[in-house]
Amino acid sequence: MEAIVYYLQLTVTDDPRSRAQIEKLRQLIEQSGAILSDAVHYLQSAPPRPEPLDLHEALADCLGRLAPLDQHKIELDLVEPAPVLRFDRSQMQHLMAAALRFYLRVSRRSHPVAVSTCVENGNVILAFTTDIEGTEIHAPEDLFAPFEDHPAAAAGLGLASIRRIAQTHRGSCHLLKGSGPELTLRVELPL
């Protein structure tokens, strides 16, 4: 489907309404792929295959797959040297992509998403933060419940898959609501 949309984007150049419909179709295909990826990673029963993984390289790879407009809405604050984890590469890619999708949607793409890394007590902290003005979240931990309707778009299965991946790798994952409109996803993983 992605190849067909790409072909249509290349060949349909004159009609702005057709181009707008093709873009909507591309977005729907992207959303469908994200939902399927969330479900696969949440329901996956195969054990992870950990390997040494440079966290910053994995993040750069994930950011490179985002649309250019989304890339400009992400601010990085990364610890040096880059932490190396024993982590399943595809699961890390999913964790980061699902977190970024959630944060870009919940911020309504009007606020930047801050991504930071640090090392605390032998653990790597990967944090995603943004302002969520206009979205009422009273109990952030409830957003991890899979297969539920949530006030925050893209919550539920995506966040549940992030938590499951973190726990499978002996880590943890929490949402923290600040006193203002700030919401932080904190993923803690052992070095």
ZIUR-V431900 format. One record per residue. PHI is phi in whole degrees, -180 to 180 (999 if undefined). OMEGA is omega in degrees with one decimal (* if undefined). NEAR is the number of other ideal C-beta (glycine too) atoms within 8 Angstrom. Layout:
phi = {PHI/PHI}
omega = {OMEGA/OMEGA}
near = {NEAR/NEAR}
This chain:
phi = {999/-62/-65/-65/-63/-60/-61/-63/-62/-76/-95/-94/-118/-88/-92/-64/-66/-66/-64/-65/-68/-65/-65/-61/-62/-61/-65/-65/-64/-63/-65/-63/-62/-66/-63/-64/-64/-59/-64/-62/-72/-74/-91/-58/-103/-70/-69/-67/-114/-67/-148/-60/-138/-75/-60/-71/-65/-63/-67/-61/-63/-64/-64/-65/-88/-78/-64/-54/-64/-68/-59/-75/-99/-117/-110/-108/-138/-110/-71/-119/-72/-62/-69/-111/-116/-98/-148/-71/-59/-68/-70/-65/-60/-66/-54/-67/-64/-66/-65/-66/-59/-59/-69/-67/-74/-70/-83/57/57/-101/-122/-68/-105/-93/-118/-134/-130/-157/-119/-136/49/77/-121/-94/-108/-111/-123/-120/-139/-158/-88/-120/-52/87/-114/-86/-126/-90/-129/-53/-63/-66/-69/-83/-68/-74/61/-119/-81/-130/-68/-95/-59/73/-83/89/-64/-63/-69/-63/-69/-62/-63/-61/-63/-61/-67/-62/-100/63/-119/-143/-150/-142/-103/-123/-99/-77/-71/-101/-85/-86/-129/-122/-99/-114/-108/-112/-131/-71/-67}
omega = {179.6/179.5/178.6/178.4/178.0/178.6/179.5/178.3/180.0/-172.1/-179.3/-175.5/-171.4/-171.7/-178.1/178.7/177.6/179.3/178.4/179.0/177.2/178.2/176.2/178.2/178.3/179.5/178.6/177.6/178.3/178.8/178.9/177.3/179.2/179.0/178.5/178.6/177.6/-178.3/-179.7/-178.1/177.9/-174.9/-175.3/179.3/179.6/179.1/178.5/175.4/-176.2/175.2/176.6/-174.3/174.8/-174.4/-177.7/175.3/178.4/178.7/178.5/177.9/179.5/179.8/178.8/179.8/179.6/173.6/-177.7/-180.0/178.9/-180.0/-177.7/-179.1/-177.6/178.5/-176.8/172.7/-170.5/179.2/174.6/-4.6/-178.8/178.1/175.2/-178.8/167.6/-170.6/174.1/-173.8/-177.0/178.2/176.3/178.1/179.1/179.9/-177.9/-178.7/179.7/178.5/-179.8/176.5/179.9/-176.0/177.0/179.2/-176.4/176.7/-176.6/178.9/178.7/177.4/176.9/174.8/178.5/176.1/-178.5/173.0/173.3/178.1/178.6/174.0/177.7/177.9/173.5/176.1/174.7/-174.3/175.5/-176.4/171.8/173.1/-177.2/-179.8/177.1/177.3/-179.5/176.7/-177.1/-178.8/-175.6/-178.0/178.6/-178.9/178.6/-178.4/-178.9/174.0/177.9/170.7/-178.2/177.5/179.9/179.7/176.3/175.2/175.7/-174.5/178.4/179.2/177.9/178.9/176.8/-179.3/-179.1/179.3/179.7/-178.8/178.0/179.6/177.0/178.9/179.2/-177.1/-178.4/170.3/-178.7/179.3/177.1/179.9/177.7/-177.8/-174.9/176.3/-177.9/169.4/-177.7/177.9/-178.2/-175.7/178.9/174.8/*}
near = {5/7/6/7/12/8/8/10/11/5/6/9/4/4/6/5/6/9/11/8/8/12/9/8/10/11/8/8/11/8/8/8/8/13/9/8/11/14/10/8/13/11/6/6/3/4/4/10/5/8/8/6/13/9/14/10/9/14/13/8/9/12/10/6/6/10/5/6/7/11/9/6/11/13/7/8/7/10/9/4/4/11/12/8/13/7/13/11/9/6/13/14/11/13/13/12/12/16/12/16/11/15/13/11/11/14/14/7/8/4/10/8/14/12/14/12/16/8/10/7/3/6/11/13/12/13/13/13/11/13/9/13/6/4/8/4/11/3/5/10/7/8/12/12/9/8/5/7/3/10/6/12/6/10/12/14/11/13/15/13/15/14/10/10/15/14/10/9/15/6/11/7/13/8/12/9/8/8/2/5/7/10/15/11/16/11/14/12/13/9/9}
